[in-house]
Amino acid sequence: MTSARILIVEDEESLTTLLRYNLEAEGFLVDVAIRGEEADLRLHETTPDLVLLDWMVPGLSGIELCRRIRARRETERLPVIMLTARGEETDRVRGLDTGADDYMTKPFSMVELNARIRAVLRRIRPGLADDRLTHGDIVIDRVAHRVRRAGQEIHLGPTEFRLLDHLMQHPGRVFSREQLLDAVWGSDVYVEARTV
């Protein structure tokens, strides 16, 4: 899979650290801008494959930056996902009408954000979304949600598929039950640790 380059436009340091860590673990190349003007300047220099854009960054607002992205011929088709604390329906509609391809309200699940990023890239930049993982004789097709081992298809439930997907993305790494619960089930779901 070709590594997609993602520009994060966010001023909250703890969130940018979390996003960078998780997106790089997914194989993305990550760049960060903490002000709207800084992001606008970077977009004139190089065009990423996708922008994660906070509505309320200092200086040039995320909504205005989104307008500028759509107004320039070089970036008019650039995928934009807005990440914001503004969760009212009118805010979501305004964000989408301004040109965002998707809109997520904080706090959000990294599992869902990764899925939305892959979905937007599949739709807008299909060449970046050939989502297959291979390890030994196991092949996971993340788009079709299929698993093959030695050429034979293996039927897995949705949770089993996410668990295998997570483990194959981090070969040789050991995870605690809590880490697997967060990564596979999500941190906003209550599941007993014994379930793992």
Disulfide bonds with the S-S distance in Angstrom:
none
